[in-house]
């Protein structure tokens, strides 16, 4: 292909493309590498830097035999040891024609007057700004920053027509409180009621939905594939495909599913915040989609993933619904209270669910309802139930389980506007003392 491959800063990419050169590239270096390998341009320029993904060094080594690679070396760069490539110190501006000469190629007419500048350490003005989370008492800088991002997101959404599909995020302050189970149950119950539902596993580092659906033994497309360039539609499993892969005799799945990346493929350089943001937004705009449910990671006081502050919370501050789950332990209740206090979500679009509540703990429902009132509506409890546990252990779904009816019915009725039965089971109550006290920070 008589074209120029390029991996490097966007300002230089714009310079090359603006001169009329046929450039094979992408602002994301991993996606750029994938496109270059597919199109085989006659010369590929790589601007080395210390913050390039380490996997790019392996890619360059493997492809140096088949591509003309010109690497503009930088101190502490990751590509300095690449064999078989042309290495040029990038300490001064370099005429593009010089790189063609080094490669023994004829210089295209558009390249004669182009000089590749050196790079400064200043961040590009269009880069996503990471808002560092705060762990200080209210008023929270994190809350203000996220609310500001949410306002910007809402303004952008309003400027265009908002996707008609509703959006739910499930989250918790500790593991083991049925967060993922609730996401699957909401998706399945809405889908079996005739809605077209997409379930997205937003737990980039530990996606459990795959194993819950009994798909772990199959190679299935994931959001990683979308992040490296495959169309989103090719990465979403339709119900019929899911059911064909699941063991025989299990409940048929009624929702569409976008899987989290497989272990070893979870790098945030590839499966970035942008990849998740684009997938969620595009999923909401999918033909006929009524509801998107996103299962998130356990939320900590600091967001090391970037997904919470850069994707989930701005969407929650725009028009998404939150479903926060907590069991009866003081650790879980305090953690979810801190998160809700910090996030400052709209109580009108926030539900709190008590989970794994035993018969002896049913008396805690009223205190919990009162305790969470400042942050949202109490959608009920999901009791501890051995039958439900056995059903899920077998790989079946819990949308028909009595212990989930109240919470899922309350949430889906509010979110979708249709009536879902929210009749709750009535286990015996005991006279446990009030265990919840008013939360202060």
DRENDO-174215 format. One record per residue (C-alpha): residue number from 1; residue in one letter; x, y, z. Coordinates in steps of 0.5 Angstrom, whole numbers. Example, Ala and Ser with C-alpha at 12.3 -4.5 7.8 and 13.67 -1.06 7.14 Angstrom:
<pts>
<pt num="1" residuo="a" east="25" north="-9" up="16"/>
<pt num="2" residuo="s" east="27" north="-2" up="14"/>
</pts>
This chain:
<pts>
<pt num="1" residuo="x" east="0" north="0" up="0"/>
<pt num="2" residuo="x" east="3" north="7" up="-2"/>
<pt num="3" residuo="x" east="1" north="10" up="4"/>
<pt num="4" residuo="x" east="4" north="13" up="11"/>
<pt num="5" residuo="x" east="3" north="9" up="18"/>
<pt num="6" residuo="x" east="4" north="13" up="24"/>
<pt num="7" residuo="x" east="4" north="12" up="31"/>
<pt num="8" residuo="x" east="5" north="18" up="35"/>
<pt num="9" residuo="x" east="2" north="25" up="38"/>
<pt num="10" residuo="x" east="-5" north="27" up="35"/>
<pt num="11" residuo="x" east="-2" north="34" up="33"/>
<pt num="12" residuo="x" east="3" north="31" up="29"/>
<pt num="13" residuo="x" east="-2" north="26" up="26"/>
<pt num="14" residuo="x" east="-6" north="32" up="24"/>
<pt num="15" residuo="x" east="0" north="35" up="21"/>
<pt num="16" residuo="x" east="1" north="29" up="16"/>
<pt num="17" residuo="x" east="-6" north="28" up="14"/>
<pt num="18" residuo="x" east="-7" north="36" up="13"/>
<pt num="19" residuo="x" east="-2" north="35" up="8"/>
<pt num="20" residuo="x" east="-6" north="31" up="4"/>
<pt num="21" residuo="x" east="-2" north="24" up="5"/>
<pt num="22" residuo="x" east="-5" north="18" up="6"/>
<pt num="23" residuo="x" east="-4" north="16" up="13"/>
<pt num="24" residuo="x" east="-6" north="10" up="16"/>
<pt num="25" residuo="x" east="-7" north="11" up="24"/>
<pt num="26" residuo="x" east="-11" north="12" up="30"/>
<pt num="27" residuo="x" east="-10" north="17" up="36"/>
<pt num="28" residuo="x" east="-10" north="10" up="40"/>
<pt num="29" residuo="x" east="-3" north="7" up="39"/>
<pt num="30" residuo="x" east="-6" north="0" up="40"/>
<pt num="31" residuo="x" east="-11" north="1" up="35"/>
<pt num="32" residuo="x" east="-6" north="5" up="30"/>
<pt num="33" residuo="x" east="-2" north="-1" up="31"/>
<pt num="34" residuo="x" east="-8" north="-6" up="29"/>
<pt num="35" residuo="x" east="-9" north="-2" up="23"/>
<pt num="36" residuo="x" east="-2" north="-1" up="20"/>
<pt num="37" residuo="x" east="-1" north="-9" up="21"/>
<pt num="38" residuo="x" east="-8" north="-10" up="17"/>
<pt num="39" residuo="x" east="-6" north="-5" up="11"/>
<pt num="40" residuo="x" east="2" north="-5" up="11"/>
<pt num="41" residuo="x" east="4" north="2" up="9"/>
<pt num="42" residuo="x" east="10" north="3" up="5"/>
<pt num="43" residuo="x" east="13" north="7" up="11"/>
<pt num="44" residuo="x" east="11" north="7" up="18"/>
<pt num="45" residuo="x" east="13" north="12" up="23"/>
<pt num="46" residuo="x" east="13" north="11" up="31"/>
<pt num="47" residuo="x" east="14" north="17" up="36"/>
<pt num="48" residuo="x" east="17" north="14" up="42"/>
<pt num="49" residuo="x" east="15" north="16" up="49"/>
<pt num="50" residuo="x" east="16" north="13" up="56"/>
<pt num="51" residuo="x" east="8" north="13" up="57"/>
<pt num="52" residuo="x" east="7" north="8" up="50"/>
<pt num="53" residuo="x" east="4" north="2" up="52"/>
<pt num="54" residuo="x" east="9" north="-4" up="53"/>
<pt num="55" residuo="x" east="6" north="-9" up="48"/>
<pt num="56" residuo="x" east="8" north="-4" up="43"/>
<pt num="57" residuo="x" east="15" north="-6" up="43"/>
<pt num="58" residuo="x" east="13" north="-13" up="42"/>
<pt num="59" residuo="x" east="9" north="-11" up="36"/>
<pt num="60" residuo="x" east="14" north="-7" up="33"/>
<pt num="61" residuo="x" east="19" north="-13" up="34"/>
<pt num="62" residuo="x" east="15" north="-18" up="31"/>
<pt num="63" residuo="x" east="13" north="-13" up="25"/>
<pt num="64" residuo="x" east="20" north="-10" up="24"/>
<pt num="65" residuo="x" east="21" north="-16" up="19"/>
<pt num="66" residuo="x" east="15" north="-14" up="14"/>
<pt num="67" residuo="x" east="14" north="-7" up="15"/>
<pt num="68" residuo="x" east="19" north="-1" up="14"/>
<pt num="69" residuo="x" east="19" north="2" up="21"/>
<pt num="70" residuo="x" east="22" north="9" up="23"/>
<pt num="71" residuo="x" east="23" north="10" up="30"/>
<pt num="72" residuo="x" east="24" north="17" up="33"/>
<pt num="73" residuo="x" east="28" north="15" up="39"/>
<pt num="74" residuo="x" east="26" north="19" up="46"/>
<pt num="75" residuo="x" east="30" north="18" up="53"/>
<pt num="76" residuo="x" east="26" north="13" up="57"/>
<pt num="77" residuo="x" east="22" north="11" up="51"/>
<pt num="78" residuo="x" east="20" north="3" up="50"/>
<pt num="79" residuo="x" east="22" north="2" up="43"/>
<pt num="80" residuo="x" east="29" north="3" up="43"/>
<pt num="81" residuo="x" east="31" north="-4" up="43"/>
<pt num="82" residuo="x" east="27" north="-6" up="37"/>
<pt num="83" residuo="x" east="31" north="-9" up="32"/>
<pt num="84" residuo="x" east="31" north="-9" up="25"/>
<pt num="85" residuo="x" east="28" north="-2" up="25"/>
<pt num="86" residuo="x" east="31" north="5" up="23"/>
<pt num="87" residuo="x" east="32" north="9" up="29"/>
<pt num="88" residuo="x" east="33" north="17" up="29"/>
<pt num="89" residuo="x" east="34" north="21" up="35"/>
<pt num="90" residuo="x" east="28" north="26" up="36"/>
<pt num="91" residuo="x" east="32" north="31" up="39"/>
<pt num="92" residuo="x" east="31" north="36" up="34"/>
<pt num="93" residuo="x" east="26" north="37" up="28"/>
<pt num="94" residuo="x" east="26" north="32" up="23"/>
<pt num="95" residuo="x" east="25" north="33" up="15"/>
<pt num="96" residuo="x" east="20" north="27" up="13"/>
<pt num="97" residuo="x" east="24" north="27" up="7"/>
<pt num="98" residuo="x" east="30" north="24" up="11"/>
<pt num="99" residuo="x" east="26" north="19" up="14"/>
<pt num="100" residuo="x" east="24" north="16" up="7"/>
<pt num="101" residuo="x" east="31" north="17" up="5"/>
<pt num="102" residuo="x" east="33" north="13" up="11"/>
<pt num="103" residuo="x" east="28" north="7" up="8"/>
<pt num="104" residuo="x" east="31" north="8" up="1"/>
<pt num="105" residuo="x" east="24" north="10" up="-1"/>
<pt num="106" residuo="x" east="22" north="15" up="-6"/>
<pt num="107" residuo="x" east="19" north="21" up="-2"/>
<pt num="108" residuo="x" east="12" north="23" up="-4"/>
<pt num="109" residuo="x" east="11" north="30" up="-7"/>
<pt num="110" residuo="x" east="6" north="32" up="-1"/>
<pt num="111" residuo="x" east="12" north="30" up="4"/>
<pt num="112" residuo="x" east="18" north="35" up="2"/>
<pt num="113" residuo="x" east="16" north="41" up="6"/>
<pt num="114" residuo="x" east="14" north="37" up="12"/>
<pt num="115" residuo="x" east="18" north="37" up="18"/>
<pt num="116" residuo="x" east="16" north="33" up="24"/>
<pt num="117" residuo="x" east="17" north="37" up="31"/>
<pt num="118" residuo="x" east="20" north="35" up="37"/>
<pt num="119" residuo="x" east="15" north="34" up="43"/>
<pt num="120" residuo="x" east="14" north="38" up="50"/>
<pt num="121" residuo="x" east="12" north="35" up="56"/>
<pt num="122" residuo="x" east="6" north="39" up="56"/>
<pt num="123" residuo="x" east="-1" north="35" up="56"/>
<pt num="124" residuo="x" east="-5" north="36" up="50"/>
<pt num="125" residuo="x" east="-11" north="41" up="51"/>
<pt num="126" residuo="x" east="-16" north="36" up="48"/>
<pt num="127" residuo="x" east="-14" north="30" up="53"/>
<pt num="128" residuo="x" east="-19" north="27" up="58"/>
<pt num="129" residuo="x" east="-17" north="31" up="65"/>
<pt num="130" residuo="x" east="-17" north="25" up="70"/>
<pt num="131" residuo="x" east="-21" north="28" up="76"/>
<pt num="132" residuo="x" east="-17" north="26" up="83"/>
<pt num="133" residuo="x" east="-22" north="23" up="88"/>
<pt num="134" residuo="x" east="-22" north="26" up="95"/>
<pt num="135" residuo="x" east="-23" north="23" up="101"/>
<pt num="136" residuo="x" east="-24" north="29" up="105"/>
<pt num="137" residuo="x" east="-31" north="31" up="109"/>
<pt num="138" residuo="x" east="-36" north="34" up="105"/>
<pt num="139" residuo="x" east="-36" north="39" up="101"/>
<pt num="140" residuo="x" east="-33" north="34" up="97"/>
<pt num="141" residuo="x" east="-28" north="37" up="91"/>
<pt num="142" residuo="x" east="-30" north="30" up="88"/>
<pt num="143" residuo="x" east="-37" north="31" up="88"/>
<pt num="144" residuo="x" east="-37" north="38" up="85"/>
<pt num="145" residuo="x" east="-32" north="36" up="79"/>
<pt num="146" residuo="x" east="-36" north="30" up="78"/>
<pt num="147" residuo="x" east="-42" north="34" up="78"/>
<pt num="148" residuo="x" east="-39" north="39" up="73"/>
<pt num="149" residuo="x" east="-37" north="33" up="68"/>
<pt num="150" residuo="x" east="-44" north="31" up="69"/>
<pt num="151" residuo="x" east="-47" north="38" up="67"/>
<pt num="152" residuo="x" east="-43" north="38" up="61"/>
<pt num="153" residuo="x" east="-45" north="31" up="59"/>
<pt num="154" residuo="x" east="-52" north="33" up="60"/>
<pt num="155" residuo="x" east="-51" north="39" up="56"/>
<pt num="156" residuo="x" east="-48" north="35" up="50"/>
<pt num="157" residuo="x" east="-54" north="30" up="51"/>
<pt num="158" residuo="x" east="-59" north="35" up="50"/>
<pt num="159" residuo="x" east="-56" north="39" up="44"/>
<pt num="160" residuo="x" east="-57" north="32" up="41"/>
<pt num="161" residuo="x" east="-63" north="28" up="42"/>
<pt num="162" residuo="x" east="-62" north="23" up="48"/>
<pt num="163" residuo="x" east="-62" north="16" up="47"/>
<pt num="164" residuo="x" east="-69" north="13" up="48"/>
<pt num="165" residuo="x" east="-66" north="7" up="52"/>
<pt num="166" residuo="x" east="-66" north="8" up="59"/>
<pt num="167" residuo="x" east="-59" north="6" up="63"/>
<pt num="168" residuo="x" east="-58" north="3" up="70"/>
<pt num="169" residuo="x" east="-52" north="2" up="74"/>
<pt num="170" residuo="x" east="-51" north="-3" up="79"/>
<pt num="171" residuo="x" east="-46" north="-2" up="85"/>
<pt num="172" residuo="x" east="-44" north="-3" up="92"/>
<pt num="173" residuo="x" east="-38" north="-1" up="97"/>
<pt num="174" residuo="x" east="-36" north="-8" up="98"/>
<pt num="175" residuo="x" east="-36" north="-15" up="95"/>
<pt num="176" residuo="x" east="-41" north="-21" up="96"/>
<pt num="177" residuo="x" east="-47" north="-17" up="96"/>
<pt num="178" residuo="x" east="-51" north="-19" up="90"/>
<pt num="179" residuo="x" east="-49" north="-13" up="85"/>
<pt num="180" residuo="x" east="-48" north="-18" up="79"/>
<pt num="181" residuo="x" east="-53" north="-22" up="81"/>
<pt num="182" residuo="x" east="-58" north="-16" up="81"/>
<pt num="183" residuo="x" east="-55" north="-13" up="74"/>
<pt num="184" residuo="x" east="-57" north="-20" up="71"/>
<pt num="185" residuo="x" east="-64" north="-21" up="74"/>
<pt num="186" residuo="x" east="-66" north="-14" up="72"/>
<pt num="187" residuo="x" east="-64" north="-15" up="65"/>
<pt num="188" residuo="x" east="-67" north="-22" up="65"/>
<pt num="189" residuo="x" east="-74" north="-20" up="68"/>
<pt num="190" residuo="x" east="-74" north="-14" up="63"/>
<pt num="191" residuo="x" east="-72" north="-18" up="57"/>
<pt num="192" residuo="x" east="-77" north="-23" up="59"/>
<pt num="193" residuo="x" east="-83" north="-18" up="60"/>
<pt num="194" residuo="x" east="-82" north="-16" up="52"/>
<pt num="195" residuo="x" east="-76" north="-11" up="53"/>
<pt num="196" residuo="x" east="-70" north="-11" up="49"/>
<pt num="197" residuo="x" east="-64" north="-11" up="54"/>
<pt num="198" residuo="x" east="-57" north="-10" up="53"/>
<pt num="199" residuo="x" east="-53" north="-12" up="59"/>
<pt num="200" residuo="x" east="-46" north="-9" up="60"/>
<pt num="201" residuo="x" east="-40" north="-12" up="64"/>
<pt num="202" residuo="x" east="-37" north="-6" up="67"/>
<pt num="203" residuo="x" east="-32" north="-9" up="72"/>
<pt num="204" residuo="x" east="-26" north="-9" up="67"/>
<pt num="205" residuo="x" east="-21" north="-12" up="72"/>
<pt num="206" residuo="x" east="-26" north="-18" up="74"/>
<pt num="207" residuo="x" east="-32" north="-19" up="70"/>
<pt num="208" residuo="x" east="-36" north="-25" up="73"/>
<pt num="209" residuo="x" east="-42" north="-25" up="69"/>
<pt num="210" residuo="x" east="-39" north="-29" up="64"/>
<pt num="211" residuo="x" east="-38" north="-35" up="69"/>
<pt num="212" residuo="x" east="-45" north="-34" up="72"/>
<pt num="213" residuo="x" east="-48" north="-35" up="65"/>
<pt num="214" residuo="x" east="-43" north="-41" up="64"/>
<pt num="215" residuo="x" east="-39" north="-38" up="58"/>
<pt num="216" residuo="x" east="-32" north="-39" up="61"/>
<pt num="217" residuo="x" east="-30" north="-45" up="57"/>
<pt num="218" residuo="x" east="-32" north="-41" up="51"/>
<pt num="219" residuo="x" east="-28" north="-36" up="47"/>
<pt num="220" residuo="x" east="-33" north="-30" up="46"/>
<pt num="221" residuo="x" east="-32" north="-23" up="44"/>
<pt num="222" residuo="x" east="-31" north="-18" up="49"/>
<pt num="223" residuo="x" east="-31" north="-10" up="50"/>
<pt num="224" residuo="x" east="-23" north="-11" up="48"/>
<pt num="225" residuo="x" east="-25" north="-13" up="41"/>
<pt num="226" residuo="x" east="-29" north="-7" up="41"/>
<pt num="227" residuo="x" east="-23" north="-3" up="44"/>
<pt num="228" residuo="x" east="-18" north="-5" up="38"/>
<pt num="229" residuo="x" east="-23" north="-4" up="33"/>
<pt num="230" residuo="x" east="-28" north="-9" up="32"/>
<pt num="231" residuo="x" east="-35" north="-6" up="31"/>
<pt num="232" residuo="x" east="-39" north="-6" up="37"/>
<pt num="233" residuo="x" east="-45" north="-10" up="34"/>
<pt num="234" residuo="x" east="-40" north="-16" up="33"/>
<pt num="235" residuo="x" east="-38" north="-16" up="40"/>
<pt num="236" residuo="x" east="-45" north="-16" up="43"/>
<pt num="237" residuo="x" east="-48" north="-23" up="44"/>
<pt num="238" residuo="x" east="-55" north="-24" up="42"/>
<pt num="239" residuo="x" east="-59" north="-28" up="47"/>
<pt num="240" residuo="x" east="-59" north="-34" up="41"/>
<pt num="241" residuo="x" east="-52" north="-34" up="41"/>
<pt num="242" residuo="x" east="-51" north="-34" up="49"/>
<pt num="243" residuo="x" east="-56" north="-40" up="49"/>
<pt num="244" residuo="x" east="-53" north="-44" up="44"/>
<pt num="245" residuo="x" east="-46" north="-44" up="48"/>
<pt num="246" residuo="x" east="-50" north="-45" up="55"/>
<pt num="247" residuo="x" east="-50" north="-52" up="58"/>
<pt num="248" residuo="x" east="-57" north="-56" up="56"/>
<pt num="249" residuo="x" east="-63" north="-55" up="60"/>
<pt num="250" residuo="x" east="-61" north="-48" up="63"/>
<pt num="251" residuo="x" east="-66" north="-42" up="63"/>
<pt num="252" residuo="x" east="-66" north="-39" up="57"/>
<pt num="253" residuo="x" east="-63" north="-32" up="57"/>
<pt num="254" residuo="x" east="-67" north="-27" up="54"/>
<pt num="255" residuo="x" east="-62" north="-21" up="54"/>
<pt num="256" residuo="x" east="-56" north="-18" up="50"/>
<pt num="257" residuo="x" east="-49" north="-19" up="53"/>
<pt num="258" residuo="x" east="-43" north="-15" up="52"/>
<pt num="259" residuo="x" east="-37" north="-18" up="56"/>
<pt num="260" residuo="x" east="-32" north="-15" up="60"/>
<pt num="261" residuo="x" east="-25" north="-17" up="58"/>
<pt num="262" residuo="x" east="-21" north="-24" up="59"/>
<pt num="263" residuo="x" east="-16" north="-24" up="64"/>
<pt num="264" residuo="x" east="-9" north="-21" up="61"/>
<pt num="265" residuo="x" east="-13" north="-17" up="57"/>
<pt num="266" residuo="x" east="-15" north="-12" up="62"/>
<pt num="267" residuo="x" east="-10" north="-6" up="60"/>
<pt num="268" residuo="x" east="-13" north="1" up="61"/>
<pt num="269" residuo="x" east="-9" north="3" up="55"/>
<pt num="270" residuo="x" east="-13" north="-1" up="51"/>
<pt num="271" residuo="x" east="-20" north="-2" up="54"/>
<pt num="272" residuo="x" east="-20" north="5" up="56"/>
<pt num="273" residuo="x" east="-25" north="10" up="59"/>
<pt num="274" residuo="x" east="-27" north="12" up="52"/>
<pt num="275" residuo="x" east="-28" north="5" up="50"/>
<pt num="276" residuo="x" east="-33" north="4" up="55"/>
<pt num="277" residuo="x" east="-36" north="11" up="54"/>
<pt num="278" residuo="x" east="-37" north="9" up="47"/>
<pt num="279" residuo="x" east="-40" north="2" up="48"/>
<pt num="280" residuo="x" east="-45" north="5" up="53"/>
<pt num="281" residuo="x" east="-47" north="11" up="49"/>
<pt num="282" residuo="x" east="-48" north="6" up="42"/>
<pt num="283" residuo="x" east="-51" north="1" up="46"/>
<pt num="284" residuo="x" east="-57" north="6" up="48"/>
<pt num="285" residuo="x" east="-57" north="8" up="41"/>
<pt num="286" residuo="x" east="-58" north="1" up="38"/>
<pt num="287" residuo="x" east="-64" north="-1" up="34"/>
<pt num="288" residuo="x" east="-70" north="-3" up="39"/>
<pt num="289" residuo="x" east="-66" north="-3" up="45"/>
<pt num="290" residuo="x" east="-70" north="-1" up="51"/>
<pt num="291" residuo="x" east="-66" north="-1" up="57"/>
<pt num="292" residuo="x" east="-58" north="-2" up="58"/>
<pt num="293" residuo="x" east="-56" north="-5" up="65"/>
<pt num="294" residuo="x" east="-48" north="-4" up="67"/>
<pt num="295" residuo="x" east="-45" north="-8" up="72"/>
<pt num="296" residuo="x" east="-40" north="-4" up="75"/>
<pt num="297" residuo="x" east="-34" north="-6" up="80"/>
<pt num="298" residuo="x" east="-34" north="-5" up="87"/>
<pt num="299" residuo="x" east="-33" north="2" up="89"/>
<pt num="300" residuo="x" east="-27" north="5" up="93"/>
<pt num="301" residuo="x" east="-26" north="11" up="96"/>
<pt num="302" residuo="x" east="-21" north="13" up="90"/>
<pt num="303" residuo="x" east="-22" north="11" up="83"/>
<pt num="304" residuo="x" east="-16" north="8" up="80"/>
<pt num="305" residuo="x" east="-19" north="5" up="74"/>
<pt num="306" residuo="x" east="-22" north="12" up="72"/>
<pt num="307" residuo="x" east="-28" north="8" up="69"/>
<pt num="308" residuo="x" east="-32" north="11" up="75"/>
<pt num="309" residuo="x" east="-30" north="18" up="75"/>
<pt num="310" residuo="x" east="-30" north="19" up="68"/>
<pt num="311" residuo="x" east="-35" north="14" up="65"/>
<pt num="312" residuo="x" east="-40" north="12" up="70"/>
<pt num="313" residuo="x" east="-41" north="18" up="75"/>
<pt num="314" residuo="x" east="-42" north="23" up="69"/>
<pt num="315" residuo="x" east="-47" north="19" up="66"/>
<pt num="316" residuo="x" east="-51" north="18" up="73"/>
<pt num="317" residuo="x" east="-51" north="26" up="74"/>
<pt num="318" residuo="x" east="-54" north="26" up="67"/>
<pt num="319" residuo="x" east="-60" north="21" up="66"/>
<pt num="320" residuo="x" east="-58" north="14" up="69"/>
<pt num="321" residuo="x" east="-61" north="11" up="74"/>
<pt num="322" residuo="x" east="-57" north="8" up="80"/>
<pt num="323" residuo="x" east="-58" north="2" up="84"/>
<pt num="324" residuo="x" east="-54" north="1" up="90"/>
<pt num="325" residuo="x" east="-53" north="-5" up="94"/>
<pt num="326" residuo="x" east="-51" north="-7" up="101"/>
<pt num="327" residuo="x" east="-52" north="-13" up="106"/>
<pt num="328" residuo="x" east="-53" north="-12" up="113"/>
<pt num="329" residuo="x" east="-46" north="-11" up="116"/>
<pt num="330" residuo="x" east="-44" north="-5" up="118"/>
<pt num="331" residuo="x" east="-38" north="-5" up="114"/>
<pt num="332" residuo="x" east="-42" north="-5" up="108"/>
<pt num="333" residuo="x" east="-47" north="0" up="110"/>
<pt num="334" residuo="x" east="-42" north="5" up="112"/>
<pt num="335" residuo="x" east="-38" north="4" up="105"/>
<pt num="336" residuo="x" east="-44" north="5" up="101"/>
<pt num="337" residuo="x" east="-47" north="11" up="105"/>
<pt num="338" residuo="x" east="-40" north="14" up="104"/>
<pt num="339" residuo="x" east="-40" north="13" up="97"/>
<pt num="340" residuo="x" east="-47" north="16" up="96"/>
<pt num="341" residuo="x" east="-45" north="22" up="100"/>
<pt num="342" residuo="x" east="-39" north="23" up="96"/>
<pt num="343" residuo="x" east="-42" north="22" up="89"/>
<pt num="344" residuo="x" east="-48" north="27" up="90"/>
<pt num="345" residuo="x" east="-53" north="23" up="86"/>
<pt num="346" residuo="x" east="-60" north="25" up="84"/>
<pt num="347" residuo="x" east="-64" north="22" up="90"/>
<pt num="348" residuo="x" east="-70" north="21" up="85"/>
<pt num="349" residuo="x" east="-66" north="17" up="80"/>
<pt num="350" residuo="x" east="-63" north="13" up="86"/>
<pt num="351" residuo="x" east="-65" north="6" up="89"/>
<pt num="352" residuo="x" east="-62" north="2" up="95"/>
<pt num="353" residuo="x" east="-63" north="-5" up="96"/>
<pt num="354" residuo="x" east="-61" north="-9" up="102"/>
<pt num="355" residuo="x" east="-59" north="-16" up="100"/>
<pt num="356" residuo="x" east="-57" north="-23" up="104"/>
<pt num="357" residuo="x" east="-62" north="-21" up="109"/>
<pt num="358" residuo="x" east="-64" north="-27" up="114"/>
<pt num="359" residuo="x" east="-70" north="-28" up="117"/>
<pt num="360" residuo="x" east="-67" north="-25" up="124"/>
<pt num="361" residuo="x" east="-65" north="-19" up="120"/>
<pt num="362" residuo="x" east="-72" north="-17" up="117"/>
<pt num="363" residuo="x" east="-73" north="-12" up="123"/>
<pt num="364" residuo="x" east="-67" north="-8" up="120"/>
<pt num="365" residuo="x" east="-71" north="-6" up="114"/>
<pt num="366" residuo="x" east="-75" north="-1" up="117"/>
<pt num="367" residuo="x" east="-68" north="2" up="120"/>
<pt num="368" residuo="x" east="-65" north="1" up="113"/>
<pt num="369" residuo="x" east="-70" north="5" up="109"/>
<pt num="370" residuo="x" east="-70" north="11" up="114"/>
<pt num="371" residuo="x" east="-62" north="11" up="114"/>
<pt num="372" residuo="x" east="-62" north="11" up="106"/>
<pt num="373" residuo="x" east="-67" north="16" up="105"/>
<pt num="374" residuo="x" east="-63" north="22" up="104"/>
<pt num="375" residuo="x" east="-59" north="19" up="98"/>
<pt num="376" residuo="x" east="-65" north="15" up="95"/>
<pt num="377" residuo="x" east="-71" north="11" up="95"/>
<pt num="378" residuo="x" east="-71" north="4" up="99"/>
<pt num="379" residuo="x" east="-73" north="-1" up="94"/>
<pt num="380" residuo="x" east="-74" north="-7" up="99"/>
<pt num="381" residuo="x" east="-69" north="-13" up="101"/>
<pt num="382" residuo="x" east="-67" north="-19" up="98"/>
<pt num="383" residuo="x" east="-67" north="-24" up="103"/>
<pt num="384" residuo="x" east="-62" north="-30" up="104"/>
<pt num="385" residuo="x" east="-65" north="-36" up="101"/>
<pt num="386" residuo="x" east="-62" north="-43" up="100"/>
<pt num="387" residuo="x" east="-67" north="-44" up="94"/>
<pt num="388" residuo="x" east="-64" north="-38" up="90"/>
<pt num="389" residuo="x" east="-57" north="-40" up="92"/>
<pt num="390" residuo="x" east="-58" north="-47" up="89"/>
<pt num="391" residuo="x" east="-61" north="-44" up="83"/>
<pt num="392" residuo="x" east="-56" north="-39" up="81"/>
<pt num="393" residuo="x" east="-50" north="-45" up="83"/>
<pt num="394" residuo="x" east="-53" north="-49" up="77"/>
<pt num="395" residuo="x" east="-53" north="-43" up="72"/>
<pt num="396" residuo="x" east="-60" north="-41" up="72"/>
<pt num="397" residuo="x" east="-63" north="-34" up="73"/>
<pt num="398" residuo="x" east="-67" north="-31" up="79"/>
<pt num="399" residuo="x" east="-72" north="-27" up="75"/>
<pt num="400" residuo="x" east="-77" north="-31" up="78"/>
<pt num="401" residuo="x" east="-75" north="-32" up="85"/>
<pt num="402" residuo="x" east="-79" north="-29" up="90"/>
<pt num="403" residuo="x" east="-74" north="-26" up="94"/>
<pt num="404" residuo="x" east="-72" north="-21" up="88"/>
<pt num="405" residuo="x" east="-79" north="-19" up="86"/>
<pt num="406" residuo="x" east="-80" north="-13" up="91"/>
<pt num="407" residuo="x" east="-73" north="-10" up="89"/>
<pt num="408" residuo="x" east="-73" north="-11" up="81"/>
<pt num="409" residuo="x" east="-81" north="-10" up="81"/>
<pt num="410" residuo="x" east="-80" north="-3" up="84"/>
<pt num="411" residuo="x" east="-74" north="-1" up="80"/>
<pt num="412" residuo="x" east="-76" north="-3" up="73"/>
<pt num="413" residuo="x" east="-83" north="0" up="74"/>
<pt num="414" residuo="x" east="-80" north="7" up="76"/>
<pt num="415" residuo="x" east="-74" north="6" up="70"/>
<pt num="416" residuo="x" east="-79" north="4" up="65"/>
<pt num="417" residuo="x" east="-85" north="6" up="66"/>
<pt num="418" residuo="x" east="-89" north="0" up="66"/>
<pt num="419" residuo="x" east="-92" north="-4" up="72"/>
<pt num="420" residuo="x" east="-88" north="-10" up="74"/>
<pt num="421" residuo="x" east="-90" north="-14" up="80"/>
<pt num="422" residuo="x" east="-87" north="-12" up="86"/>
<pt num="423" residuo="x" east="-90" north="-16" up="91"/>
<pt num="424" residuo="x" east="-85" north="-18" up="97"/>
<pt num="425" residuo="x" east="-85" north="-24" up="101"/>
<pt num="426" residuo="x" east="-87" north="-24" up="108"/>
<pt num="427" residuo="x" east="-82" north="-28" up="112"/>
<pt num="428" residuo="x" east="-83" north="-27" up="120"/>
<pt num="429" residuo="x" east="-80" north="-21" up="123"/>
<pt num="430" residuo="x" east="-77" north="-21" up="130"/>
<pt num="431" residuo="x" east="-75" north="-16" up="135"/>
<pt num="432" residuo="x" east="-68" north="-14" up="133"/>
<pt num="433" residuo="x" east="-66" north="-8" up="136"/>
<pt num="434" residuo="x" east="-65" north="-2" up="132"/>
<pt num="435" residuo="x" east="-57" north="-3" up="129"/>
<pt num="436" residuo="x" east="-57" north="3" up="124"/>
<pt num="437" residuo="x" east="-55" north="10" up="127"/>
<pt num="438" residuo="x" east="-55" north="17" up="123"/>
<pt num="439" residuo="x" east="-49" north="17" up="118"/>
<pt num="440" residuo="x" east="-44" north="23" up="119"/>
<pt num="441" residuo="x" east="-38" north="24" up="116"/>
</pts>
